Amino acid sequence: MSSYARLRSSALELFATRGFQATGIRDLAAGAGVSLATLYHYMDGKEDLLVRLMRESLERLNGDARTVLARVGSPVEGLAALTIMHVLAHGLRRTETVVVDRELRSLGEESRKAVVALRDEYEQLWGDRLVAGLAESSMSVPDIRVTRLALLSTCTGVAYWYSEEGELDLDRIAAVHADLVLAQVEARLGTRRVRLDDLDLPPIGWFRDLVTRA
């Protein structure tokens, strides 16, 4: 494992468990097993490292979302596919997604703007599916923004309660969330309400491979 890979893994764990403010520069160096000189080869400061980690995570999430949407057709399929990808990513990459979710508050104004722009780009992909579904009458959405935020909040919550040692299988959890999301927007084909099993999506294993690739 490279020095940066060790630093990335250690920093994410420290930021997720201790919090950004409670993690010192020496903690980061010790956790990665590198000297302070090596540490500063990869960052200008602690906030610089946090921004880099957040950008990497959100850029990957955006890329995965676009890959997923390229494989589906209708807005309903797109929303279900985004749900499955999001739940798997937040279940399998819990540490980094928790850091992105919680530590925006720790960034300065300029850094925060750059990270929020990436987050907004991702959320817009969800919003676009809702707008399109409403336009073609395949969904019932009383308010686009509120619905988008509610759905994302529900799916992101997996990062906080899912455990690999638990009784629930993550693939099943992702499928259940897709059905919950479809139910929330009253997804339908014509007059018939649809569930995940009614849609022509790649198997969940395809989504898992996508979010766990090196």
ABEGO torsion letter per residue (X at the ends): XBAAAAAAAAAAAAAAAAEAAABBAAAAAAAAGBBAAAAAAABABAAAAAAAAAAAAAAAAAAAAAAAAAABABAAAAAAAAAAAAAAAAAABAAAAAAAAAAAAABBAAAAAAAAAAAAAAAAAAAAAAAAAAAAGABBBABAAAAAAAAAAAAAAAAAABBAABABBAAAAAAAAAAAAAAAAGBBBEABBBBAAABBBBBAAAAAAAAABX
